[in-house]
């Protein structure tokens, strides 16, 4: 019945491009570092996306609606707490080149453009990654956790520094 220690820092940032073969094979020498693999795994568990379904998709419309539904749920969750800019949406799309790559993009509704997740501020990326990871452990009702956050205030905007405790208070 001992609680688990849960350490979170900037190394657990969600990558904006995820090589699905590297993820499926747990290839830490490829495009994903071990910490990135863990946050990507949390994203897939939270979203109910299956890597094998993405890699073998044949019904594009069904697949696209599932991706959009997932991005809408994550967008709603993120912007319930992120008050710095509410005119953003999280988007997922899959690139088919030599391998399948899951791209995570952030769309600005005001300017009607999207940018890769990695092009957002460090604070946005930290908060988004933390939200994914925290939501995953919230689903684990059988364990208790002690959270260790490594300097979240360094990269968070002033208003996001208010958003973070509110997020934790409401989720706990």
C-alpha positions in Angstrom: 0.0 0.0 0.0 3.0 2.3 -0.4 2.4 5.2 -2.8 4.3 5.3 -6.1 6.7 8.2 -6.7 5.8 10.0 -9.9 8.4 12.4 -11.3 7.6 14.7 -14.1 9.9 17.1 -15.9 10.6 18.5 -19.4 12.1 15.2 -20.6 8.6 13.8 -20.6 7.4 16.2 -23.3 5.2 14.7 -25.9 6.9 14.7 -29.4 5.0 16.3 -32.2 5.9 13.5 -34.6 5.6 9.9 -33.6 7.1 7.2 -35.8 4.6 4.4 -35.2 7.0 1.6 -36.1 9.5 2.9 -33.5 6.8 3.2 -31.0 5.4 -0.3 -31.6 8.9 -1.8 -31.5 9.9 0.2 -28.4 12.8 1.5 -30.4 14.6 3.9 -28.0 17.5 4.4 -30.4 15.2 5.5 -33.2 13.0 8.6 -33.1 11.8 8.1 -29.5 13.7 8.5 -26.2 12.6 6.3 -23.3 10.8 9.1 -21.6 9.0 10.2 -24.8 7.9 6.6 -25.3 6.2 6.6 -21.9 4.3 9.9 -22.6 3.3 8.6 -26.0 2.1 5.4 -24.4 0.0 7.5 -22.0 -1.5 9.4 -25.0 -2.5 6.2 -26.7 -4.0 4.8 -23.5 -5.9 8.0 -22.8 -7.2 8.3 -26.3 -8.0 4.7 -26.9 -6.1 4.9 -30.1 -4.5 1.6 -31.2 -1.1 1.7 -33.0 -2.0 -1.4 -34.9 -5.3 0.1 -36.1 -3.4 3.2 -37.3 -0.8 1.2 -39.1 -3.3 -1.1 -40.8 -6.2 1.3 -41.4 -8.2 0.6 -44.5 -11.5 2.5 -43.8 -10.2 6.1 -44.0 -13.5 7.8 -43.0 -13.9 5.7 -39.9 -10.3 6.1 -39.0 -10.4 9.9 -39.6 -13.5 10.3 -37.5 -11.8 8.4 -34.6 -8.7 10.7 -34.8 -10.9 13.8 -34.9 -13.0 12.5 -31.9 -9.8 11.9 -29.9 -8.4 15.3 -30.8 -11.7 17.0 -29.8 -11.7 15.2 -26.4 -8.1 16.2 -25.7 -8.7 19.8 -26.9 -11.7 20.1 -24.6 -9.7 18.8 -21.7 -6.6 21.0 -22.4 -8.5 24.3 -22.9 -10.7 23.8 -19.9 -7.6 24.6 -17.9 -5.2 26.4 -20.3 -6.4 30.0 -20.2 -3.5 31.7 -22.0 -5.0 31.2 -25.4 -8.4 29.6 -25.9 -8.3 29.9 -29.7 -6.4 26.7 -30.2 -7.3 23.1 -31.2 -5.2 19.9 -30.9 -5.2 18.0 -34.2 -3.9 14.5 -35.0 -3.2 13.4 -38.5 -1.2 10.5 -40.0 1.5 11.0 -42.6 2.0 8.1 -45.0 5.5 8.3 -46.5 7.8 5.3 -46.0 6.4 4.7 -42.6 3.3 6.0 -40.8 3.9 9.0 -38.6 1.4 10.4 -36.2 1.6 14.2 -36.3 0.3 16.3 -33.4 -0.5 19.8 -34.5 -2.0 22.9 -32.8 -4.4 24.8 -34.9 -5.0 28.5 -34.2 -8.6 29.3 -35.1 -7.9 33.1 -35.3 -5.2 32.7 -37.9 -6.6 29.5 -39.4 -3.2 27.8 -39.5 -1.7 24.9 -37.7 1.8 24.4 -36.4 3.6 21.3 -35.1 3.3 20.7 -31.4 7.0 21.3 -31.0 6.6 24.9 -32.4 4.5 26.0 -29.4 6.1 27.5 -26.3 7.9 25.3 -23.8 5.2 26.1 -21.3 2.4 25.0 -23.6 4.3 21.8 -24.4 5.0 21.1 -20.7 1.4 21.7 -19.7 -0.1 19.6 -22.5 2.3 16.7 -21.7 1.6 17.0 -18.0 -2.2 16.9 -18.7 -1.8 13.7 -20.8 0.4 12.0 -18.1 -1.6 13.1 -15.2 -4.9 12.0 -16.8 -3.3 8.6 -17.4 -2.4 8.1 -13.7 -5.8 9.5 -12.6 -7.3 6.4 -14.4 -5.2 4.1 -12.1 -7.6 3.9 -9.1 -5.6 1.1 -7.5 -2.5 3.1 -6.7 -1.7 6.2 -4.8 0.9 8.6 -6.1 3.3 11.2 -4.7 3.9 13.9 -7.4 7.3 15.4 -7.9 7.2 18.2 -10.4 10.5 19.5 -11.6 10.4 23.3 -11.9 7.1 23.6 -13.8 7.0 27.4 -13.3 10.2 28.0 -15.2 8.5 27.6 -18.6 4.9 28.3 -17.8 3.4 31.7 -18.6 2.1 33.7 -15.6 -1.5 32.8 -16.2 -0.6 29.1 -16.7 1.1 29.1 -13.3 -2.4 29.8 -12.0 -3.9 27.2 -14.3 -1.7 24.4 -13.1 -2.8 24.3 -9.4 -6.4 24.8 -10.5 -6.0 21.7 -12.8 -4.5 19.6 -10.0 -7.1 20.8 -7.4 -10.0 20.0 -9.7 -8.6 16.6 -10.9 -7.7 15.4 -7.4 
